[in-house]
Amino acid sequence: MRILIVGAGATGGYFGGRLLEAGRDVTFLVRPGRAEQIRRDGLVIVSPHGDVTLAPKTVLASEIAQPFDIVILAVKAYALEQALADLKPAIGPATMIVPLLNGMRQVDLLVRDFGEAPVLGGVCIVATMLDAQNRVVQLAGMQELKYGERDGSTSDRVRRLHDALSGAGFETTLSTTILQEMWEKWVMLATAGALTCLLRGTVGEIEALPNGADLPPRFLAETAAVAAAAGYPPPEAVLARTRTMLMAKGSPWAPSMYRDLQVNAPVEVEQILADMALRGARSGIATPLLDAATAQLRIYQARRAAA
């Protein structure tokens, strides 16, 4: 199957690179600058699972000549609208779109632009970043893709998708509860992002504050309430795991949103925090901590834009 990876950054570069390394027919939809850099240096992955330098096919939006079988959408949220415009020539009647962005807004926008039929659900579990040399650096060992039909069915097409993505060196899961899993990841990331960005500290730094361990459950209560109102309440095991992670003594961990903030990069405030708060407001749920974190990061974004 012909696979188009939209974005050759930390996430798309990693999973697309591993699929290419496994012999799959992979093309990357990229911007001109990234295309030139890949042609010059290759797509470089630095990973505890093995380093590799690849020479992938790349394509610009203006060069897409026919639809692809699988489109994996792996851009940052602030690049989503442009990506949706760019990939239109790649979407045909049988195309399957697997969005790997966090949150749920991307599903709404994909359905708006392409209809219900091509849009699947997707979750990626990986810790990667682009370093100063634009190498894809994997920061920890976990590497998994989850995907499935949004209605929970196990269709013939999603079985073909599973066959195409499996056996490439990372774990793959064909899920019948993909929307639930998307919401669970969103709850975790929105909680962690709001907590660390609003308080400007890692998990361990926040826990070390007087009564610091009392703070993560307050943030988590807001995001979990929004998810429950949407029909996807996180199970207690998921909530307990999230609380444990966000209350760990001495932990240096913080989500990518906080790492982006620390290096004055754009942050996904609208997709991860603002949209969660908006959905809460529509359901009559107060989210004062989410609202405060959203406002703080919007000020940060405005200052970046004005600089």
C-alpha positions, 0 to 999 in steps of 0.5 A: 500500500502507498503510504503518505506521511504528512510531516517528517518531524519528530513523530512522522519522521520516526514512524515513517522512517521505521516503515521505510526501513522495513521496506514499505512504500513510504513518501513524506509530504514536507515543506521545501526547506525540509525536503532540501535538508533530507535530500542533502543529509538523509532522514536520520534517526537516533534511537535506543532501538538502532540508529539509521540514515535513510533516503526517503521519497519526498513530495511537495504539496504541488507535486502530489499527482494521485491519491495514496492508500494511507495518509498518516497525519503527523504534524504539530497542531499549529501546522494542521490547517496548512497540512489539510490544504496541502494533502487534498490531492492525496485523498481519494475514495479509498484513502484511509487517514490516520491522524496522530495529533493529540486532542480531538480537534483534528478529527472535526477538521478532517471530517469537515474537509474530507467527510466521515468515510476516510477518517480513522482514529489514531494514537501514537506513543513515542518520545522523540524530538528534532535536534539542532541537526534536524535528526529524529532523536528518540528519548525513551524506548516506548514506540507504539501506534494505535488506530481503528475505525471510529465506530469501533468496527473491525472492517476489511480496510482497517485490517489491511491498514494493520497489515501495512503498518505491522512488523516495522519494529514498533508495536501496533494495535488495531483498536476497537475503542480508539476514540476512548484511547484518544480521549485518555491520552488527551486527558493525560497530556492536557493535565500535564501540559496545564500543570507544568506550563502554568507552574513553569516546572517539571513534575519533580519540581512541582511535587517538591513544593509545599503541598505540591502533591495536591496540585496534579489531582486538581488539574486532572479532575477538570480534564477527566470531567470534560472527558466524562461529559463527552462520553469517554470517562477515563477508567480509574486505572488510567486516572491512577496511573496519571496521578502517579506519573504527575506526583513522582518525587524527583521526576525530571519529566515534563510534556513536550508542550513544556519543553517547547515553552522552555526553548521559546518554540510554538506550543499547541495551546489551542489544540490541547488546552483551549479545545478541552476547556471549550468542550468543558464550557459547552457541557457546563463544566468549570475549568478554571485551571485549564482556563488560566493555563490557556490564557497564560500560553496565549500571552506567550504565543502573542509575545512570540508573534510580536517579537 
